[in-house]
């Protein structure tokens, strides 16, 4: 009888233990029931999550947690104190973007965790499940046993069910500016990669891992771990600490976007929805624009940044560019090399730059007054060569100066492997600096175009004066890159990788392909494809990159003059990563639509589904397509311009040349 009672007690204890463990599994689905998030604690009290799309496993059980210097790690021994659920379905409007209105429709699960022993520290894990993906972050509340921390490691895992192919670039150690070709490789052949990283899964899904709202934290890279797993690898400070923080604090959101087509990734608004609403109350001064610049001539070695007989940023030359802009309806002129500090090897020491003093042959007062008279704005330029502290010492006065002259946009640059010769661009150090620039610029009503940046994470929602960034191999590589320039494949990868992090200042629009430089680099597209890039690659500050004289008398230039910079709606079309890209976008201010498509080095024919056009409306389609004999290597120039009347039922197809493209304006015909 005693043995029986002992057995019953043991069984009862096991049932109680199993029941307690089972209660620590939480499930939440997206509003449309497409995606499901499951959270539970392991038997050791380790937090873990898994994520699925339409019943297909996207992320297998993956651990969550943090490790610290000088304090015990927070990775196990947890219990669930409570869990909360909440649903949101709202619509908010952007001052600019790829969509005028954005729907934020998600279901939220907050799991409040506490250690069962020791210091009994607290942490919340917040999940938001959308129909197009998942966002989750950690929140460390203020508490007696956790104050200042030095984060040494983030445990967040992303465990896939398969060894999928991934489009990725290497981390900052190899290229500080994200300026690498994206390569498609099996996960098992990667090491540490940057985000956004885009996966083509073996069960025919497209998945992108990134982050949102990177605020006072280190950028997340992905370290290949055992099996089909990556783990978060935060970019460190020089001393090895990943993040300095003090409770209460929260991490950026880790994001997973999922779709059945590449275009589903392009259309996702998960990242934007996970950022805070705008902190700029009056956004009336934030104005997207198309501009030309004294820039490409430097890369072609026609002009120099520094002083001398070829100095490009002179009063006379700038006025010539202003005249061209005014004549053709462009509203800005970018001028690089106007300020003291460009002479000699400026990349070696950015402390030579003055952001308040111009070279003697550049009269800022005269130029800005002339530009105002012509209804054109000067776009300022601040190259720092990575000397961020030196820049910060002048930044407030420099923005104040620009504002007083009517300059409301500034291109910033950080051409140096490190900031202040010691810290990575994408470390917490860099994140803090770039945020200070954005906030200071906003105070003086200045828009920012940031080159050599930390990656975009949707902060343009909170600070819409952060207009666009580089962070990719842009057009400049077609002037001086020893590898010959950007390939047609590269341009067909960017929309599904780099573009998932926000606007890109690629600077399209080259019309001359016959320049000769010692490096032998070339623009590797046709002229029609250069036009299509204005639709394919989004930027609210969009440059016409070539020399003014190369646009004179060219009927194709009309498309650049017509095409908007911001869009009320965006409809990705049939595309294949690295091979061809097609996208339709609706003008922000009118009922007109635009379409752009590009291809890699393969000749192909594409059919366009015009169902994006409004029902019952006819349109005049002005088409700019590759002409007979067009080929990006041998004859990039031929373009055929034609018009036809279409509606949403019209069958439309185009033949794209090797490295070619097509650009179409659909002007609504008023009844």
Wavefront OBJ file of the C-alpha trace (Angstrom):
o trace
v 0.000 0.000 0.000
v 2.889 2.333 0.854
v 4.564 1.537 -2.500
v 1.274 2.251 -4.315
v 0.855 5.599 -2.559
v 4.425 6.558 -3.456
v 3.759 5.666 -7.084
v 0.559 7.690 -7.094
v 2.367 10.662 -5.587
v 5.090 10.411 -8.224
v 2.530 10.252 -11.048
v 0.647 13.184 -9.551
v 3.848 15.221 -9.300
v 4.701 14.479 -12.921
v 1.191 15.470 -14.019
v 1.429 18.739 -12.095
v 4.870 19.435 -13.570
v 3.661 18.624 -17.079
v 0.584 20.781 -16.598
v 2.709 23.704 -15.400
v 5.062 23.299 -18.358
v 2.184 22.991 -20.837
v 0.654 26.214 -19.584
v 3.772 28.074 -20.704
v 2.959 27.709 -24.393
v 1.283 30.713 -25.989
v -0.025 31.000 -29.530
v -1.068 34.074 -31.449
v -2.049 34.418 -35.088
v -2.013 37.376 -37.457
v -5.340 39.141 -38.147
v -5.829 37.230 -41.406
v -4.772 33.944 -39.744
v -1.845 33.593 -42.184
v 0.993 33.712 -39.664
v 1.299 32.078 -36.270
v 3.717 32.799 -33.428
v 4.247 30.213 -30.702
v 6.116 31.061 -27.500
v 7.053 28.748 -24.667
v 9.667 28.079 -22.020
v 11.846 24.997 -22.250
v 12.156 22.650 -19.272
v 15.115 24.778 -18.181
v 13.051 27.949 -18.333
v 14.669 29.168 -21.567
v 12.440 31.456 -23.661
v 11.920 30.252 -27.209
v 9.673 31.074 -30.146
v 8.670 29.551 -33.461
v 6.928 31.094 -36.448
v 4.908 29.701 -39.355
v 3.239 31.012 -42.523
v 0.125 29.306 -43.919
v 1.014 26.173 -41.988
v 4.612 26.108 -43.273
v 7.354 26.371 -40.670
v 9.437 29.498 -41.221
v 11.386 29.564 -37.948
v 11.789 26.380 -35.914
v 12.022 26.638 -32.082
v 14.681 29.299 -31.423
v 16.053 30.607 -28.141
v 15.879 34.167 -26.822
v 17.939 35.970 -24.191
v 20.911 38.169 -23.317
v 24.337 37.875 -21.746
v 26.137 40.653 -19.865
v 29.594 41.572 -18.693
v 29.984 41.542 -14.897
v 26.435 40.191 -14.371
v 24.731 36.833 -14.681
v 23.201 36.124 -18.054
v 19.430 36.185 -18.601
v 18.887 33.134 -20.776
v 17.226 30.490 -18.561
v 15.446 29.860 -15.288
v 12.404 31.971 -16.178
v 8.746 31.654 -15.350
v 5.866 33.457 -17.030
v 4.445 36.039 -14.633
v 1.623 36.922 -17.011
v 0.836 37.276 -20.702
v -1.170 40.012 -22.396
v -2.809 40.140 -25.813
v -3.937 43.155 -27.801
v -5.126 43.816 -31.357
v -4.504 46.919 -33.450
v -6.080 47.973 -36.736
v -5.373 51.580 -37.653
v -4.377 53.594 -40.728
v -1.774 56.337 -40.662
v -0.573 58.676 -43.383
v 2.995 59.426 -44.393
v 4.270 62.838 -45.520
v 6.068 60.910 -48.277
v 6.765 57.294 -49.145
v 5.890 54.363 -51.379
v 2.373 54.362 -49.923
v 0.398 57.434 -48.892
v -1.610 55.485 -46.324
v -0.268 52.596 -44.254
v -2.458 50.103 -42.414
v -1.091 48.876 -39.081
v -3.028 45.667 -38.465
v -1.449 43.259 -36.019
v -2.076 41.076 -32.985
v 0.266 41.558 -30.046
v 1.463 39.191 -27.345
v 3.510 40.456 -24.394
v 5.090 37.771 -22.233
v 6.262 39.039 -18.832
v 9.110 36.858 -17.559
v 10.868 36.659 -14.193
v 13.767 34.568 -13.015
v 12.648 31.940 -10.506
v 15.858 32.133 -8.457
v 18.767 34.440 -7.724
v 18.025 38.096 -8.310
v 14.630 37.343 -9.866
v 15.170 39.841 -12.648
v 12.429 40.802 -15.091
v 12.219 40.997 -18.863
v 9.279 41.329 -21.255
v 9.249 39.894 -24.760
v 6.824 41.670 -27.086
v 5.577 39.992 -30.278
v 3.541 41.668 -33.012
v 2.174 39.362 -35.696
v 1.159 40.870 -39.048
v -0.206 39.139 -42.135
v 3.105 39.928 -43.855
v 5.444 39.062 -41.004
v 6.564 39.272 -37.398
v 8.281 41.786 -35.165
v 9.559 41.107 -31.650
v 11.647 42.999 -29.123
v 12.844 42.800 -25.522
v 11.935 45.289 -22.808
v 13.896 45.458 -19.553
v 11.864 47.386 -16.949
v 13.351 49.450 -14.132
v 14.096 47.030 -11.274
v 16.225 46.753 -8.115
v 18.646 44.124 -9.413
v 19.178 45.398 -12.940
v 20.327 48.968 -13.538
v 23.317 49.734 -15.770
v 24.327 46.874 -18.031
v 27.021 46.036 -20.528
v 25.530 43.656 -23.073
v 28.075 41.128 -24.301
v 25.837 38.905 -26.389
v 22.308 38.612 -27.712
v 21.087 35.029 -27.860
v 18.245 35.587 -30.339
v 18.220 32.675 -32.777
v 16.676 32.242 -36.216
v 16.477 28.504 -36.862
v 15.223 27.472 -40.296
v 13.816 24.050 -41.184
v 16.093 23.815 -44.237
v 19.497 24.862 -45.519
v 17.903 27.590 -47.632
v 19.558 29.851 -50.174
v 20.187 33.385 -48.921
v 20.933 36.659 -50.718
v 23.372 38.547 -48.499
v 26.422 40.769 -48.159
v 29.279 40.381 -45.660
v 29.418 42.374 -42.435
v 31.140 45.662 -41.647
v 34.544 44.074 -41.074
v 34.846 43.586 -44.835
v 32.923 46.654 -46.000
v 31.951 49.445 -43.645
v 29.340 50.921 -45.945
v 27.338 47.834 -47.101
v 28.811 48.461 -50.569
v 29.155 44.868 -51.731
v 27.485 42.672 -54.315
v 24.722 40.523 -52.846
v 25.482 36.847 -53.407
v 23.091 33.929 -53.414
v 24.536 31.010 -51.465
v 23.273 28.176 -49.283
v 23.097 29.236 -45.630
v 25.653 26.556 -44.775
v 28.257 28.377 -46.878
v 27.881 31.734 -45.109
v 29.609 33.092 -42.020
v 28.365 36.438 -40.683
v 26.024 38.444 -42.883
v 24.276 41.793 -42.787
v 20.578 42.427 -42.744
v 18.319 42.692 -44.599
v 19.084 39.115 -45.614
v 16.629 37.528 -48.035
v 16.012 33.782 -48.077
v 14.531 31.630 -50.826
v 13.270 28.613 -48.927
v 13.005 25.038 -50.079
v 9.231 25.139 -49.609
v 8.903 28.106 -51.969
v 8.636 30.979 -49.533
v 10.536 34.255 -49.544
v 11.716 35.395 -46.118
v 13.628 38.514 -45.085
v 15.253 39.030 -41.684
v 16.018 42.578 -40.587
v 15.329 44.964 -37.709
v 13.196 48.032 -37.050
v 13.630 51.147 -34.908
v 17.377 50.894 -34.282
v 17.638 53.359 -31.395
v 20.646 53.691 -29.054
v 21.635 50.098 -29.697
v 24.094 48.153 -31.810
v 23.166 47.039 -35.297
v 22.268 43.361 -35.590
v 24.183 41.101 -37.942
v 23.554 37.377 -38.361
v 26.205 34.865 -37.295
v 25.918 31.403 -38.848
v 25.579 28.905 -36.010
v 25.028 25.153 -35.938
v 22.682 23.481 -38.392
v 20.281 25.761 -40.237
v 20.569 28.507 -37.663
v 21.694 32.105 -37.413
v 21.992 34.037 -34.193
v 22.059 37.744 -33.562
v 25.601 39.116 -33.542
v 25.625 42.728 -32.359
v 28.269 45.094 -33.750
v 30.660 45.898 -30.877
v 32.317 48.982 -29.518
v 36.091 49.073 -29.751
v 36.328 47.734 -26.176
v 34.244 44.675 -27.050
v 31.048 45.728 -25.289
v 28.080 45.349 -27.614
v 25.660 47.777 -25.945
v 25.789 50.111 -22.948
v 22.310 50.490 -21.476
v 20.404 51.371 -18.329
v 16.970 50.146 -17.335
v 14.334 50.807 -18.390
v 15.367 50.132 -21.983
v 14.099 48.258 -25.016
v 15.846 46.681 -27.955
v 15.145 47.286 -31.635
v 12.509 45.052 -33.161
v 13.768 41.888 -34.842
v 11.709 41.460 -38.002
v 10.784 38.503 -40.195
v 8.890 39.246 -43.416
v 7.315 36.360 -45.318
v 5.628 35.991 -48.688
v 5.080 33.628 -51.575
v 6.564 36.005 -54.184
v 9.588 38.337 -54.162
v 7.241 41.298 -54.579
v 5.545 40.457 -51.270
v 8.746 41.490 -49.506
v 8.843 44.793 -51.397
v 5.252 45.591 -50.432
v 5.620 44.855 -46.717
v 5.126 47.701 -44.225
v 6.134 45.736 -41.108
v 9.304 47.796 -40.576
v 7.520 51.138 -40.850
v 4.716 50.020 -38.539
v 7.221 49.059 -35.849
v 8.618 52.592 -35.651
v 7.150 55.417 -33.613
v 4.916 58.106 -35.158
v 6.595 61.289 -36.318
v 8.218 63.513 -33.714
v 8.231 66.429 -36.162
v 4.923 68.225 -35.672
v 5.190 70.552 -38.681
v 6.329 68.595 -41.729
v 5.364 71.249 -44.289
v 9.034 72.036 -44.977
v 9.832 68.410 -45.868
v 9.670 68.385 -49.666
v 10.742 65.467 -51.879
v 12.546 66.629 -55.000
v 14.503 65.770 -58.120
v 17.898 67.345 -58.455
v 21.055 67.517 -60.492
v 24.529 67.878 -59.087
v 28.153 68.829 -59.439
v 29.091 65.264 -58.588
v 29.336 62.892 -61.553
v 31.895 65.210 -63.117
v 34.177 64.596 -60.133
v 33.913 60.839 -60.580
v 34.695 61.251 -64.282
v 37.739 63.365 -63.292
v 36.380 66.314 -65.270
v 36.180 68.275 -62.018
v 37.989 68.081 -58.695
v 36.620 68.324 -55.165
v 39.670 70.288 -54.011
v 40.996 73.621 -55.213
v 42.792 73.989 -58.514
v 42.158 74.518 -62.225
v 39.496 71.758 -62.310
v 37.644 72.788 -59.149
v 34.002 71.951 -59.745
v 32.275 73.883 -56.969
v 32.741 77.385 -58.316
v 30.197 80.180 -58.355
v 30.161 80.207 -62.163
v 29.755 76.450 -62.580
v 27.073 76.222 -59.896
v 25.055 78.953 -61.616
v 25.285 76.964 -64.851
v 23.792 73.932 -63.102
v 21.098 76.127 -61.512
v 20.174 77.469 -64.948
v 19.826 73.944 -66.294
v 17.695 72.856 -63.333
v 15.407 75.875 -63.696
v 15.015 75.304 -67.434
v 13.962 71.668 -66.970
v 11.865 71.831 -63.826
v 14.380 70.254 -61.445
v 14.202 71.831 -58.010
v 17.665 71.265 -56.580
v 21.398 71.409 -57.306
v 23.815 69.404 -55.190
v 27.288 70.945 -54.860
v 30.176 68.881 -53.511
v 33.594 70.340 -52.789
v 32.385 73.858 -51.878
v 33.920 74.021 -48.397
v 37.440 74.125 -47.005
v 39.055 70.748 -46.334
v 39.135 68.908 -49.656
v 42.759 69.618 -50.583
v 45.195 66.730 -50.289
v 44.217 63.343 -48.848
v 40.980 64.386 -47.158
v 40.021 60.780 -46.386
v 42.961 60.455 -43.968
v 41.827 63.117 -41.513
v 38.386 64.681 -41.617
v 39.284 67.284 -39.006
v 40.462 69.550 -41.841
v 36.883 70.154 -42.955
v 35.091 73.367 -42.182
v 31.334 73.261 -42.627
v 31.044 77.017 -42.267
v 33.746 78.353 -44.602
v 33.626 78.170 -48.386
v 36.513 78.143 -50.831
v 37.268 81.624 -52.277
v 35.756 80.758 -55.668
v 32.400 79.719 -54.145
v 30.169 82.585 -53.026
v 27.446 80.997 -50.894
v 25.418 84.200 -50.566
v 25.448 84.932 -54.286
v 24.643 81.347 -55.257
v 21.734 80.848 -52.849
v 20.233 84.203 -53.857
v 20.578 83.259 -57.528
v 19.009 79.852 -56.902
v 16.075 81.419 -55.059
v 15.444 83.781 -57.952
v 15.359 80.763 -60.275
v 13.073 78.782 -57.935
v 15.815 76.211 -57.399
v 17.371 75.215 -54.082
v 21.009 74.548 -53.327
v 21.494 71.107 -51.756
v 24.271 71.270 -49.204
v 27.047 68.771 -48.717
v 28.899 67.745 -45.558
v 31.634 65.153 -46.046
v 33.158 64.209 -42.677
v 35.669 61.494 -43.653
v 34.379 59.699 -40.561
v 35.420 62.456 -38.129
v 32.045 62.449 -36.405
v 33.079 64.321 -33.240
v 34.632 67.076 -35.340
v 31.403 67.264 -37.332
v 29.287 67.423 -34.200
v 31.337 70.375 -32.949
v 30.236 72.425 -35.992
v 26.968 70.757 -36.920
v 24.516 73.032 -35.147
v 26.062 76.191 -36.592
v 26.431 74.598 -40.021
v 22.741 73.676 -40.214
v 21.837 77.099 -38.878
v 23.919 78.696 -41.657
v 22.290 76.589 -44.347
v 18.795 77.323 -43.050
v 19.490 81.060 -43.124
v 20.413 80.743 -46.825
v 17.314 78.754 -47.771
v 19.167 75.444 -48.040
v 16.827 72.750 -46.705
v 18.598 69.506 -47.700
v 22.081 68.211 -46.926
v 23.952 65.201 -48.225
v 26.260 63.858 -45.503
v 29.192 61.494 -46.012
v 31.522 59.323 -43.906
v 34.216 57.988 -46.219
v 36.365 56.153 -43.693
v 36.360 52.580 -42.429
v 35.809 53.855 -38.892
v 34.151 56.767 -37.156
v 36.748 58.845 -35.318
v 39.331 56.224 -36.315
v 38.045 53.731 -33.747
v 34.370 52.740 -33.981
v 32.259 50.940 -36.588
v 29.599 52.922 -38.463
v 26.953 50.399 -37.412
v 27.929 50.149 -33.739
v 26.014 51.847 -30.919
v 28.568 54.654 -31.244
v 27.614 55.193 -34.885
v 23.893 54.795 -34.250
v 24.049 57.550 -31.627
v 25.924 59.884 -33.971
v 23.608 59.428 -36.953
v 20.574 60.002 -34.722
v 22.114 63.213 -33.393
v 22.578 64.430 -36.984
v 18.933 63.706 -37.862
v 17.593 65.385 -34.725
v 19.828 68.451 -35.077
v 18.915 68.776 -38.738
v 15.204 68.608 -37.875
v 15.650 71.452 -35.406
v 16.869 73.626 -38.288
v 14.355 72.247 -40.825
v 16.988 70.384 -42.820
v 16.411 67.144 -44.747
v 19.185 64.522 -44.731
v 20.579 62.295 -47.478
v 23.065 60.120 -45.596
v 25.933 58.362 -47.365
v 28.133 55.721 -45.740
v 25.312 55.268 -43.207
v 24.121 52.766 -40.687
v 21.437 50.684 -42.388
v 17.879 51.966 -42.540
v 15.397 50.529 -40.047
v 12.285 52.640 -40.734
v 13.275 55.729 -38.762
v 11.911 57.892 -41.567
v 8.500 57.389 -39.979
v 9.660 59.044 -36.748
v 12.006 61.538 -38.402
v 10.669 62.103 -41.930
v 13.548 64.513 -42.574
v 15.708 61.379 -42.943
v 14.871 61.230 -46.623
v 17.210 58.727 -48.175
v 20.510 56.919 -47.681
v 23.234 55.222 -49.658
v 24.337 51.967 -48.004
v 24.782 50.063 -51.282
v 26.894 49.965 -54.413
v 25.502 53.004 -56.200
v 26.047 54.592 -59.595
v 29.463 55.955 -58.600
v 30.920 52.438 -58.910
v 30.281 52.723 -62.642
v 32.988 55.389 -62.842
v 35.919 54.018 -60.877
v 35.348 50.468 -59.639
v 38.156 48.109 -60.629
v 35.647 45.284 -61.133
v 34.012 47.134 -64.029
v 30.994 48.588 -62.243
v 27.563 47.418 -61.161
v 26.238 44.426 -63.039
v 22.679 44.160 -64.406
v 22.152 41.344 -61.890
v 23.048 43.692 -59.010
v 20.255 46.077 -59.964
v 17.801 43.163 -59.967
v 18.850 42.091 -56.472
v 18.657 45.481 -54.737
v 14.820 45.743 -54.739
v 14.532 42.516 -52.733
v 17.453 43.084 -50.333
v 18.815 46.575 -49.697
v 15.537 48.284 -50.614
v 13.788 46.444 -47.770
v 15.644 48.749 -45.364
v 14.323 51.984 -46.881
v 14.932 54.563 -49.633
v 18.147 54.284 -51.650
v 20.086 57.195 -53.133
v 21.423 55.157 -56.054
v 21.586 58.239 -58.338
v 20.280 56.828 -61.651
v 19.915 58.689 -64.936
v 23.135 58.282 -66.923
v 22.688 59.044 -70.628
v 26.329 58.945 -71.760
v 28.009 55.536 -71.929
v 31.136 56.496 -73.867
v 33.275 58.020 -71.105
v 36.716 56.478 -70.737
v 38.578 56.164 -67.455
v 41.714 54.164 -66.568
v 39.720 51.788 -64.348
v 37.545 50.721 -67.276
v 34.273 50.821 -65.336
v 31.043 51.457 -67.217
v 27.317 51.901 -66.641
v 26.094 48.378 -67.363
v 22.534 49.036 -68.513
v 20.779 50.412 -71.532
v 19.458 53.974 -71.531
v 15.881 52.689 -71.186
v 16.883 50.779 -68.059
v 18.309 53.976 -66.561
v 14.841 55.502 -66.941
v 13.170 52.458 -65.395
v 15.352 52.769 -62.291
v 13.402 55.883 -61.280
v 10.407 53.616 -60.714
v 12.237 50.497 -59.542
v 14.534 52.114 -56.925
v 12.636 54.398 -54.561
v 14.060 57.637 -53.192
v 12.153 60.824 -52.280
v 15.279 62.790 -53.198
v 16.010 61.548 -56.706
v 19.021 62.634 -58.736
v 19.497 63.039 -62.447
v 23.073 61.878 -62.196
v 24.661 62.758 -65.539
v 26.274 65.971 -66.751
v 23.761 68.605 -67.923
v 25.147 68.600 -71.450
v 24.369 64.884 -71.793
v 20.652 65.591 -71.359
v 20.412 68.457 -73.833
v 18.262 67.617 -76.842
v 17.465 64.095 -75.616
v 13.723 63.310 -75.783
v 14.220 60.489 -73.226
v 14.964 63.155 -70.613
v 11.253 63.955 -70.557
v 10.599 60.828 -68.518
v 13.017 61.978 -65.796
v 11.272 65.347 -65.764
v 7.852 63.697 -65.482
v 8.433 60.832 -63.057
v 7.470 61.570 -59.425
v 9.706 60.966 -56.412
v 6.980 59.764 -54.029
v 4.073 57.412 -54.506
v 0.511 57.033 -53.278
v 0.549 53.295 -53.942
v 3.005 50.611 -55.019
v 2.199 47.350 -56.805
v 5.111 44.941 -57.311
v 4.685 42.829 -60.449
v 6.028 39.436 -61.455
v 9.770 39.444 -60.666
v 12.627 37.057 -60.002
v 15.489 38.056 -57.711
v 18.659 38.731 -59.674
v 16.956 38.213 -63.050
v 14.182 40.722 -63.673
v 12.186 43.279 -61.699
v 8.879 44.937 -62.508
v 6.924 47.412 -60.432
v 3.983 49.802 -60.851
v 3.500 52.919 -58.742
v 0.801 55.557 -58.483
v 1.670 59.249 -58.454
v 1.248 60.918 -55.051
v -0.711 63.898 -56.410
v -2.585 62.681 -59.504
v -4.354 59.617 -60.879
v -1.359 58.778 -63.084
v 0.553 55.523 -62.786
v 4.136 54.661 -63.708
v 5.701 51.336 -64.557
v 9.345 50.288 -64.619
v 10.995 46.986 -65.472
v 14.633 45.942 -65.811
v 16.409 42.704 -66.641
v 19.810 41.158 -66.060
v 22.051 40.302 -69.015
v 19.379 38.011 -70.489
v 17.071 39.224 -73.262
v 13.502 38.573 -72.213
v 9.896 39.461 -72.922
v 7.643 40.505 -70.068
v 3.880 40.753 -69.943
v 2.367 43.534 -67.865
v -0.806 42.964 -65.874
v -2.551 46.341 -65.984
v -5.112 45.467 -63.323
v -3.503 48.100 -61.101
v -5.142 50.786 -63.283
v -8.476 52.179 -62.120
v -11.654 50.577 -63.397
v -13.516 52.589 -66.007
v -10.547 54.876 -66.710
v -8.501 55.042 -69.904
v -4.880 56.136 -69.924
v -2.396 57.495 -72.422
v 0.633 55.248 -72.064
v 3.904 56.939 -73.015
v 6.403 54.121 -73.425
v 10.209 54.330 -73.374
v 11.594 50.926 -74.330
v 14.764 49.399 -75.702
v 15.070 50.047 -79.416
v 16.310 47.736 -82.193
v 19.857 46.553 -81.585
v 19.947 47.747 -77.963
v 22.436 45.881 -75.792
v 24.083 47.167 -72.620
v 27.544 46.046 -73.705
v 27.604 46.981 -77.378
v 24.859 49.545 -77.997
v 23.058 50.931 -74.932
v 21.516 53.976 -76.624
v 18.525 52.912 -78.775
v 15.196 53.887 -77.220
v 11.811 53.785 -78.928
v 9.269 56.262 -77.578
v 5.644 55.524 -78.386
v 2.161 56.242 -77.105
v -1.024 54.205 -77.001
v -4.372 54.320 -75.246
v -4.863 51.549 -72.676
v -7.095 50.489 -69.827
v -6.823 47.785 -67.177
v -7.909 45.072 -69.669
v -5.270 45.894 -72.312
v -2.691 43.220 -73.112
v 0.743 44.823 -72.900
v 4.138 43.208 -73.319
v 7.685 44.437 -73.871
v 10.916 42.961 -75.090
v 13.836 43.898 -72.831
v 17.342 43.961 -74.274
v 20.344 42.518 -72.486
v 20.797 44.806 -69.467
v 17.711 46.627 -70.677
v 14.436 47.967 -69.414
v 11.225 49.807 -70.050
v 9.636 52.861 -68.427
v 6.000 53.834 -68.891
v 3.891 56.791 -67.848
v 0.148 56.069 -67.702
v -1.604 59.454 -67.778
v -5.259 59.216 -66.814
v -7.551 60.578 -69.543
v -10.072 62.935 -67.979
v -13.671 62.248 -68.865
l 1 2 3 4 5 6 7 8 9 10 11 12 13 14 15 16 17 18 19 20 21 22 23 24 25 26 27 28 29 30 31 32 33 34 35 36 37 38 39 40 41 42 43 44 45 46 47 48 49 50 51 52 53 54 55 56 57 58 59 60 61 62 63 64 65 66 67 68 69 70 71 72 73 74 75 76 77 78 79 80 81 82 83 84 85 86 87 88 89 90 91 92 93 94 95 96 97 98 99 100 101 102 103 104 105 106 107 108 109 110 111 112 113 114 115 116 117 118 119 120 121 122 123 124 125 126 127 128 129 130 131 132 133 134 135 136 137 138 139 140 141 142 143 144 145 146 147 148 149 150 151 152 153 154 155 156 157 158 159 160 161 162 163 164 165 166 167 168 169 170 171 172 173 174 175 176 177 178 179 180 181 182 183 184 185 186 187 188 189 190 191 192 193 194 195 196 197 198 199 200 201 202 203 204 205 206 207 208 209 210 211 212 213 214 215 216 217 218 219 220 221 222 223 224 225 226 227 228 229 230 231 232 233 234 235 236 237 238 239 240 241 242 243 244 245 246 247 248 249 250 251 252 253 254 255 256 257 258 259 260 261 262 263 264 265 266 267 268 269 270 271 272 273 274 275 276 277 278 279 280 281 282 283 284 285 286 287 288 289 290 291 292 293 294 295 296 297 298 299 300 301 302 303 304 305 306 307 308 309 310 311 312 313 314 315 316 317 318 319 320 321 322 323 324 325 326 327 328 329 330 331 332 333 334 335 336 337 338 339 340 341 342 343 344 345 346 347 348 349 350 351 352 353 354 355 356 357 358 359 360 361 362 363 364 365 366 367 368 369 370 371 372 373 374 375 376 377 378 379 380 381 382 383 384 385 386 387 388 389 390 391 392 393 394 395 396 397 398 399 400 401 402 403 404 405 406 407 408 409 410 411 412 413 414 415 416 417 418 419 420 421 422 423 424 425 426 427 428 429 430 431 432 433 434 435 436 437 438 439 440 441 442 443 444 445 446 447 448 449 450 451 452 453 454 455 456 457 458 459 460 461 462 463 464 465 466 467 468 469 470 471 472 473 474 475 476 477 478 479 480 481 482 483 484 485 486 487 488 489 490 491 492 493 494 495 496 497 498 499 500 501 502 503 504 505 506 507 508 509 510 511 512 513 514 515 516 517 518 519 520 521 522 523 524 525 526 527 528 529 530 531 532 533 534 535 536 537 538 539 540 541 542 543 544 545 546 547 548 549 550 551 552 553 554 555 556 557 558 559 560 561 562 563 564 565 566 567 568 569 570 571 572 573 574 575 576 577 578 579 580 581 582 583 584 585 586 587 588 589 590 591 592 593 594 595 596 597 598 599 600 601 602 603 604 605 606 607 608 609 610 611 612 613 614 615 616 617 618 619 620 621 622 623 624 625 626 627 628 629 630 631 632 633 634 635 636 637 638 639 640 641 642 643 644 645 646 647 648 649 650 651 652 653 654 655 656 657 658 659 660 661 662 663 664 665 666 667 668 669 670 671
